[in-house]
Amino acid sequence: MKLTIVAAILGLLPAANAQNTVLSVAQQNTLVQKHCAVCHADAHPNGGLSLEHFDAGHRDPSLAAMMASKVKNGAMGAAGIPGPGQAVEDALLAAFSAAAVGATEWSLDRGAAVTASIVQQAPAKASPNQPEVYRLKLTCKDQKPEAQLSWSPQPAPPSGRALSTAVDGQPASQLVIEGNEKMGNGSSGSTGPASALLPLARLPEQSLTISGLFPQETVVFPFSKLTPEMRRELSACFTAR
């Protein structure tokens, strides 16, 4: 039931023929390395994602939700490598959708850095049946804060687009999104950015509101749902209010 609800919310339900193919963790990792990590690597983390060290056995609901959104919208063919076939793509989408359960709630990960991440969605005017998925990832490493916003699946906004950020209902500030993302597969193609670093120096008490990235889209990240433990660990980098 939880899988159906979450997948429906994020618009990630795979085709029915995925039921006939189940991918192991090793198979998922192989597919991601071949079709995804070529454009999402440490040297070129397009969309704010590096999948060079992806491990399907390590649960990260918000990352799984973003990957499911991208697979659902044809990202498997972005590198110019022939796809693995519809049944395998559907099975990979099903695996990511299952791993995305809980993505709309905060999750904490302790690795080389402490990270907290969450996914929220907003109806997309351009594609009403496919909501825009926004991911917010907070990173605390070496007492340095980083707040990264990424989005999928709409085409990236042009460089120079401004988005608005508002903390706890206070007056919004503007952030101009600049630059382009180059394909990491040796091609000369490039797109507008699909991620941005936000100037978030402290943890909001209640919410962080993002608007203006795409026409008539607003998304609210519920900081009131951070657990006391998450706040305590993140406050080593982000000033607690």
C-alpha positions as CSV (number, residue, x, y, z in Angstrom):
1,M,0.0,0.0,0.0
2,K,2.8,2.5,0.9
3,L,4.6,1.8,-2.4
4,T,1.4,2.5,-4.4
5,I,0.6,5.7,-2.5
6,V,4.1,7.1,-2.7
7,A,4.6,6.1,-6.4
8,A,1.2,7.7,-7.2
9,I,2.1,10.9,-5.5
10,L,5.4,11.2,-7.3
11,G,3.9,10.0,-10.6
12,L,6.3,7.0,-10.8
13,L,4.1,4.0,-11.3
14,P,5.8,1.7,-13.9
15,A,4.3,-0.2,-16.7
16,A,2.6,-3.5,-15.9
17,N,5.2,-5.6,-17.7
18,A,7.7,-4.7,-14.9
19,Q,5.9,-7.3,-12.8
20,N,7.6,-10.0,-15.0
21,T,11.2,-8.8,-14.4
22,V,12.8,-8.4,-11.0
23,L,16.3,-6.9,-10.9
24,S,18.9,-7.8,-8.2
25,V,20.9,-5.2,-6.5
26,A,23.9,-6.1,-8.6
27,Q,21.9,-5.8,-11.8
28,Q,20.6,-2.4,-10.8
29,N,24.1,-1.2,-10.1
30,T,25.4,-2.5,-13.5
31,L,22.6,-0.7,-15.3
32,V,23.2,2.6,-13.4
33,Q,26.9,2.5,-14.1
34,K,26.4,1.8,-17.8
35,H,23.5,4.1,-18.6
36,C,23.5,6.8,-15.8
37,A,27.0,7.3,-14.3
38,V,28.5,8.3,-17.6
39,C,26.7,11.6,-17.3
40,H,26.3,11.8,-13.5
41,A,29.8,11.3,-12.1
42,D,32.1,13.0,-9.6
43,A,33.7,15.1,-12.3
44,H,30.4,16.2,-13.8
45,P,27.5,15.7,-11.4
46,N,24.7,16.8,-13.7
47,G,21.4,17.5,-12.0
48,G,23.3,17.6,-8.7
49,L,23.7,13.8,-8.9
50,S,26.9,11.7,-8.9
51,L,26.1,8.1,-9.5
52,E,29.7,7.0,-9.9
53,H,29.5,5.2,-6.5
54,F,25.8,4.3,-6.6
55,D,24.8,1.2,-4.6
56,A,21.2,0.1,-4.8
57,G,21.8,-1.8,-1.6
58,H,22.2,1.5,0.3
59,R,18.7,3.0,0.9
60,D,18.3,6.7,-0.1
61,P,14.6,7.4,-0.7
62,S,15.0,10.9,-2.1
63,L,17.7,9.8,-4.5
64,A,15.6,6.9,-5.6
65,A,12.7,9.2,-6.3
66,M,14.8,11.5,-8.5
67,M,16.2,8.5,-10.4
68,A,12.8,7.1,-10.9
69,S,11.5,10.4,-12.3
70,K,14.4,10.5,-14.7
71,V,14.1,6.9,-15.9
72,K,10.3,7.4,-16.4
73,N,11.1,10.3,-18.6
74,G,13.6,8.8,-20.9
75,A,16.9,9.5,-19.2
76,M,18.2,5.9,-20.0
77,G,18.8,7.0,-23.5
78,A,20.4,10.4,-22.7
79,A,24.0,9.1,-23.0
80,G,23.4,7.8,-26.5
81,I,23.9,4.2,-25.4
82,P,21.3,1.7,-26.7
83,G,18.8,1.0,-23.9
84,P,18.4,-2.4,-22.2
85,G,14.8,-2.9,-23.5
86,Q,11.5,-1.7,-22.1
87,A,10.9,-4.7,-19.8
88,V,14.3,-4.0,-18.0
89,E,13.7,-0.3,-17.9
90,D,10.3,-0.9,-16.3
91,A,11.8,-3.2,-13.8
92,L,14.5,-0.6,-12.9
93,L,11.7,2.0,-12.6
94,A,9.8,-0.4,-10.3
95,A,12.9,-1.0,-8.2
96,F,13.6,2.8,-7.8
97,S,9.9,3.4,-7.0
98,A,10.1,0.8,-4.2
99,A,13.2,2.4,-2.9
100,A,11.6,5.8,-3.0
101,V,9.1,4.9,-0.2
102,G,9.5,7.5,2.4
103,A,11.1,10.1,0.1
104,T,8.5,12.8,1.1
105,E,9.8,12.6,4.7
106,W,13.3,13.6,5.9
107,S,15.9,10.9,5.9
108,L,19.4,11.2,7.6
109,D,22.5,9.5,6.3
110,R,25.9,9.4,8.0
111,G,28.7,8.6,5.6
112,A,31.7,10.7,4.7
113,A,29.3,13.6,5.6
114,V,26.1,14.0,7.4
115,T,23.2,14.5,5.0
116,A,19.5,15.0,5.3
117,S,17.3,14.9,2.3
118,I,13.7,15.1,1.2
119,V,11.6,15.2,-1.9
120,Q,8.5,17.3,-2.5
121,Q,6.5,17.7,-5.7
122,A,4.6,20.5,-7.4
123,P,2.0,20.2,-10.2
124,A,3.7,21.2,-13.5
125,K,1.8,23.5,-15.7
126,A,3.5,22.1,-18.8
127,S,2.7,18.5,-18.0
128,P,-0.2,18.3,-15.5
129,N,0.0,14.5,-15.3
130,Q,3.7,14.5,-14.5
131,P,4.5,16.7,-11.4
132,E,7.8,18.3,-11.0
133,V,9.9,16.5,-8.4
134,Y,12.1,18.7,-6.2
135,R,14.9,17.3,-4.0
136,L,16.5,19.2,-1.1
137,K,19.7,17.8,0.2
138,L,21.5,19.3,3.2
139,T,25.1,18.4,3.7
140,C,27.3,18.9,6.8
141,K,31.0,18.1,6.2
142,D,34.0,19.5,7.9
143,Q,31.7,22.0,9.6
144,K,30.8,23.5,6.2
145,P,27.1,23.7,5.2
146,E,25.7,23.0,1.8
147,A,22.1,23.1,0.7
148,Q,21.4,21.7,-2.8
149,L,18.2,21.9,-4.7
150,S,17.6,19.7,-7.7
151,W,14.6,19.1,-9.9
152,S,13.1,16.6,-12.5
153,P,11.8,16.0,-15.1
154,Q,11.1,19.3,-16.9
155,P,13.6,20.6,-19.3
156,A,16.2,22.6,-17.4
157,P,15.4,26.4,-17.2
158,P,17.6,28.7,-19.2
159,S,20.7,30.1,-17.6
160,G,19.9,33.4,-15.9
161,R,16.5,32.3,-14.5
162,A,15.9,33.5,-11.0
163,L,14.2,31.5,-8.3
164,S,12.8,32.9,-5.0
165,T,13.6,31.4,-1.6
166,A,11.7,32.3,1.6
167,V,12.5,31.0,5.1
168,D,9.7,30.6,7.6
169,G,7.4,32.9,5.7
170,Q,9.8,35.8,5.7
171,P,10.4,38.1,2.7
172,A,11.8,36.1,-0.2
173,S,15.3,36.5,-1.6
174,Q,16.3,35.9,-5.3
175,L,18.9,33.5,-6.6
176,V,19.9,33.6,-10.2
177,I,20.5,30.1,-11.7
178,E,23.5,30.4,-14.1
179,G,25.6,28.1,-16.1
180,N,25.1,24.9,-18.2
181,E,25.6,21.2,-17.7
182,K,27.7,19.4,-20.3
183,M,27.1,15.7,-21.0
184,G,29.7,13.5,-19.4
185,N,29.8,10.9,-22.2
186,G,32.1,12.7,-24.5
187,S,29.4,14.4,-26.6
188,S,29.4,18.1,-27.1
189,G,25.8,18.5,-26.0
190,S,24.8,20.7,-23.0
191,T,21.6,21.7,-21.2
192,G,20.6,24.3,-18.7
193,P,21.2,23.6,-15.1
194,A,19.1,21.0,-13.2
195,S,20.4,21.9,-9.7
196,A,21.5,24.8,-7.6
197,L,23.2,25.6,-4.3
198,L,21.0,27.6,-2.0
199,P,22.5,30.3,0.4
200,L,21.0,28.6,3.4
201,A,23.0,29.4,6.5
202,R,20.6,28.3,9.1
203,L,17.9,25.7,9.6
204,P,14.4,27.1,9.1
205,E,12.0,26.4,12.0
206,Q,9.0,25.7,9.9
207,S,9.6,25.8,6.1
208,L,11.6,26.7,3.1
209,T,9.5,27.9,0.1
210,I,10.9,27.8,-3.4
211,S,9.1,29.5,-6.3
212,G,9.7,31.0,-9.7
213,L,12.0,28.3,-11.2
214,F,9.2,27.2,-13.5
215,P,6.1,29.3,-14.2
216,Q,3.4,29.0,-11.5
217,E,5.3,26.4,-9.5
218,T,5.8,26.6,-5.8
219,V,7.2,23.9,-3.5
220,V,7.4,24.0,0.3
221,F,10.0,21.9,2.2
222,P,8.7,21.1,5.8
223,F,11.5,21.8,8.2
224,S,9.1,21.4,11.0
225,K,9.3,17.7,10.3
226,L,13.1,17.5,11.0
227,T,13.6,15.3,14.1
228,P,15.5,16.7,17.1
229,E,18.3,14.3,16.3
230,M,18.5,15.6,12.7
231,R,18.6,19.2,13.9
232,R,21.3,18.5,16.4
233,E,23.5,16.8,13.9
234,L,23.0,19.4,11.2
235,S,23.4,22.3,13.6
236,A,27.2,21.5,13.6
237,C,27.2,23.3,10.2
238,F,23.8,25.1,9.9
239,T,23.2,27.7,12.5
240,A,20.2,26.7,14.6
241,R,17.7,29.4,15.2
